[in-house]
């Protein structure tokens, strides 16, 4: 198993990382942001990919309820 890189000093200073992704919304695409508690982008991306079905459902539920902020769906890691 591959080890994930240690956080850089910049990442430590920036704090928790976000990951951006898009979901289909009819004929359009909806931008989404997932706020994680991970210190590196690599770990945040790995979390997104490992939990994609759950995160996609959360994004679709948020889209259905109309909780779009600034043109993007903002989700927080569970």
Buried (B, 14 or more C-beta within 10 A) or exposed (E): EEEEEEBEEEBEEBEEBBBEBEBEBEEEEBBBBBEBEBBBBBBBBBBBEEBEEEBBEBBBEBBEEEEBEEEEBBBEBE
